[in-house]
């Protein structure tokens, strides 16, 4: 499409916002975001907008200045399109940087589409996408495939092409890169296991049911960039509210007697525990050194981090579930069970694209020395990003 056709159309679109009486809106049974305008020369323009406020936003720009800018930029884009073998050429311009102090758009992005087939001598249709600032988009389409010339002008979110969405995503990424601190909320879902296990004082083994010993934490994370803008190095920290479940196997339960926590079988004949677990809630604070890399499109591609954590026990209780006289019984008993109030250890994360894995290893014992079975906790699983 020649820019001589595009510029008058854009001028008319902007004039519709700034003046009244130059065009008439038809009361057709269309959607709320569709406006059909009949021009004096019997041409018809269809505008697709989010709402009237989106049209009014165009008043922020002076028509003459905007037309001069578009005239220059579209000419450059058209020249680049003619010299290119690609079906699509996109160019970005930054008037606010080139003309500091003037009220001009921050960014203008122009994409020239040429739908002409190499085997044909006539055009099936051209399309030019213009994104002014970061507020709205304008799409102009010309088609004469059936012998009738048609021109369609779209303003607003419905006019956004893939190239405009890419520009907006890039703008958001640039804004994110400019921030030295990024905050995020995540959820860790995983399992608990025990290592370096020792029997209790009565010689009873501390064995867990793997799938019943679940781990979940809610994390308010802050990534603090280390170095200049664009650096992949971060410090990863923030409070975590964690819940550890230790589900016993071999029909045993945690019993706290005489200041010592032991593992015992049920005292009732024939009783089998469907569940016998110890639940512990803690508040943790990790500190990791992390690297975060992006691909050529600016999307997160690979992440890795390692460091440590400290934690404090907020509460704990045991829970038993069993059948008695045909009824399901659940017994819950709150207590410290000689657990160490403070925990500390090592922590690591690794992620590819949208998948992140974590692992935590407690360096100190789960129970106090000589007050319960000795073991250290390993938690591992998947991190769900917001």
Secondary structure, 3 states (H helix, E strand, C coil): CCHHHHHHHHHHHHHHHHCCCCCEECCCCCCCCEEEEECCCCCEEEEECCCHHHHHHHHHCCHHHHHHHHHHHHHHHHHHHHCCCCCEEEEEECHHHHCCCCCCCCCEEEEEEECCCCCCCCCCEEEEEEEECCCEEEEEEEECCCCCCEEEEEECHHHCCHHHHHHHHHHHHHHHHHCCEEEEEEEEEEEEEEECCCCCCCCCCCCECHHHCEEEEEEEEEEEECCCCCCCEEEEEEEEEEEEEEEECCCEEEEEECCEEEEEECCCCCCCEEEEEEEEEEEEEEEEEEEEEECCCCCEEEEEEEEEEEEEEEEEEEEEEEEECCEEEEEEEECCCCECCEEEEEEEEEEECCEEEEEEEECCCCECCCCCCCCEEEEEEEEEEC
